[in-house]
Amino acid sequence: MAEQPNAMAEAKPDPNEKLVKVFDSEQESEAMVVKGLLDSAGIDNDLASASLLQDAFPGMGGMLITVREEDAERARQLIAESREAVPVVDAAEDDDATEELRPKG
C-alpha cells in the first residue's frame, strides 16, 4: 500500500518565505476579525503582537497581520472590500438611537 503524505506536513510554512504586512491595528478585536476574513478566504496569515516594541517605544503596540508575498494583493483587496461593506454609523445618528432606548421620565 502506498503511503500518503501527511496533509499537516504540507501546510507547514517555509521559514524562508517572504512575509508582507497587510494589516495593523491597535485593537486586537479588529485584527481578529480581519484574521477570520483571511482564514475564510483560504489565505494563510499570521497574527502577531507588535507590543514587543513597548519597551523601546512606549505607546506603540497593537497587532500585525502578515501573509505570503504572493497573497498580499488579494488579502489587501479583501480587507478593503470588507471595510466598504460595513456601514459607518454617524455619531449623531448613534446618539439618536441611544436616546430612544433611554426611559423617558
C-alpha positions, 0 to 999 in steps of 0.5 A, spaced: 500 500 500 502 506 498 503 511 503 500 518 503 503 524 505 501 527 511 496 533 509 499 537 516 506 536 513 504 540 507 501 546 510 507 547 514 510 554 512 517 555 509 521 559 514 524 562 508 518 565 505 517 572 504 512 575 509 508 582 507 504 586 512 497 587 510 494 589 516 495 593 523 491 595 528 491 597 535 485 593 537 486 586 537 478 585 536 479 588 529 485 584 527 481 578 529 476 579 525 480 581 519 484 574 521 477 570 520 476 574 513 483 571 511 482 564 514 475 564 510 478 566 504 483 560 504 489 565 505 494 563 510 496 569 515 499 570 521 497 574 527 502 577 531 503 582 537 507 588 535 507 590 543 514 587 543 516 594 541 513 597 548 519 597 551 523 601 546 517 605 544 512 606 549 505 607 546 506 603 540 503 596 540 497 593 537 497 587 532 500 585 525 497 581 520 502 578 515 501 573 509 505 570 503 508 575 498 504 572 493 497 573 497 498 580 499 494 583 493 488 579 494 488 579 502 489 587 501 483 587 496 479 583 501 480 587 507 478 593 503 472 590 500 470 588 507 471 595 510 466 598 504 461 593 506 460 595 513 456 601 514 459 607 518 454 609 523 454 617 524 455 619 531 449 623 531 445 618 528 448 613 534 446 618 539 439 618 536 438 611 537 441 611 544 436 616 546 430 612 544 432 606 548 433 611 554 426 611 559 423 617 558 421 620 565 
